[in-house]
Amino acid sequence: MKSTSAPKSGWLHLKPYLWMIPLLCGIVLRLVWVSDMEYKYDESFMFHQSQVAGATEPFPWVGMPSGVQLRNPGLSIWIFIGLARLFHLDTPESLTMAVRSLAAISLLFLFGFGFLHRESTESRKVWLWTAALASVNVFSVLFSRKIWAQDMLPIFCVSFLFSWWYRRRRFGAFGWGLVGALLGQIHMSGFFYAGAFAAFTYFFSRKSLQWKYWLLGSVLGALPLIPWLFYLAQALHQAGSDHKRTWEFLWNRVGMLAFFKDWLLDSSALGVGYSLGDRDREFYSSPFIFGRATYGVALATAVTAGTSVLGILKWFKGFKISQIYMQISSDDDALAIASSFLGMGLLITISNILVYRHYLIVTFPFEFLFLVLLIRKTLKKSDLWLSAIWVAHVLITISFLVFLHTNCGAKEGDYGVAYRCQATGTHENF
């Protein structure tokens, strides 16, 4: 990305107490109104398994069925069983609170990662802004508040980030391999993500890694996958005459570049309507003051989208492939974005798998790093622009949670009826 001006320290000084504001906001947004959680088949299945697996029912060696007609690896269930047994969690609310707490801890680690940057004030600020936006983005909050394997990814993603960043050391290389192998066992997207990082790091920065320790960690992390590999072999064998049809299903789900589209939409908080259904217009008209629509959410969305578009247009003016190649080869920030955006995006698109919005959870927090670098490299007074984006995200996310709370969820949309209203039977009133 070509800079229009040299980075400046800006008006937001690097004082820890100032960055506590976005951190605390992110924690509150994840922990508030626990009973408003989504609770459909997947969540009910996971909670049930966490209570009965290995006790009154057999222990599950593989996970629940996925969207591509195969069961997920067992780790996607084991993590919930482990949480429930370790902390004696016996209600859906308590189990989802554990998930949310881990998401909050991942934010704490992410801010810590920002403060660990000693290369320059600019690099530290870039990562602190990344953590600040990740804390309050509506999709980041939405995908951290329920009993869903994908919602467990952020804490592993931050661990992956730490390990990959310190891959030049033995413990970092080992940790990167270990966590990378585990990510795909929590959700399929993790296989594409870890594969993209391994490939791009090999091609652009192969001398930066202790490959023997990475391989050792990868092998160790893959051990829990053994029961699933036996299941996969058996499933394909039993398919018999349906074998061809099964693989046609797997390989003919057209992604249509949805990964790249969702990457850009997520960071600008665009597309919340799929979760709300037909009532998204009401949401964009909020907040309501004395019964009158203020359209504050619509304005906030215009701010986030408009700033992103402006940054992209300015970046394209100075676009040079040779400069991009050199930057990826010499800068870990650029290499990480290339791996998660280009690498994973290309792999998952070429595979022709239908891409869902939640597949991008595994890229946490690189969607936001991409946006921060875009703004800081292309727009003057970038701290002011980023502050405006952050405030807009806060308004959108708070309005989203308030909408769900006051409407018992969104039964017309993907969110469905909130657990609180299912338990009390009051959703018929909405």
Secondary structure, DSSP 8 states (H G I E B T S, - for coil): ---SS-----SS---HHHHHHHHHHHHHHHHS-GGG-B-SHHHHHHHHHHHHBTTTB---SEEEE-TTSSEEETHHHHHHHHHHHHHT--SHHHHHHHHHHHHHHHHHHHHHHHHH--S-HHHHHHHHHHHHHHHH-HHHHHTTSSS-GGGGHHHHHHHHHHHHHTTTSHHHHHHHHHHHHHHHHH-THHHHHHHHHHHHHHHHHGGGS-HHHHHHHHHHHHGGGHHHHHHHHHHHHHHGGGHHHHHHHHH----TTHHHHHHHHHHTT--THHHHGGGHHHHHH--EETTEE--HHHHHHHHHHHHHHHHHHHHHHT--HHHHHHHHHH-HHHHHHIIIIIIHHHHHHHTT----GGGGGGGTTHHHHHHHHHHHHHSSSHHHHHHHHHHHHHHHHHHHHHHHHHTTEETTSSSEEBHHHHHHT-GGG-
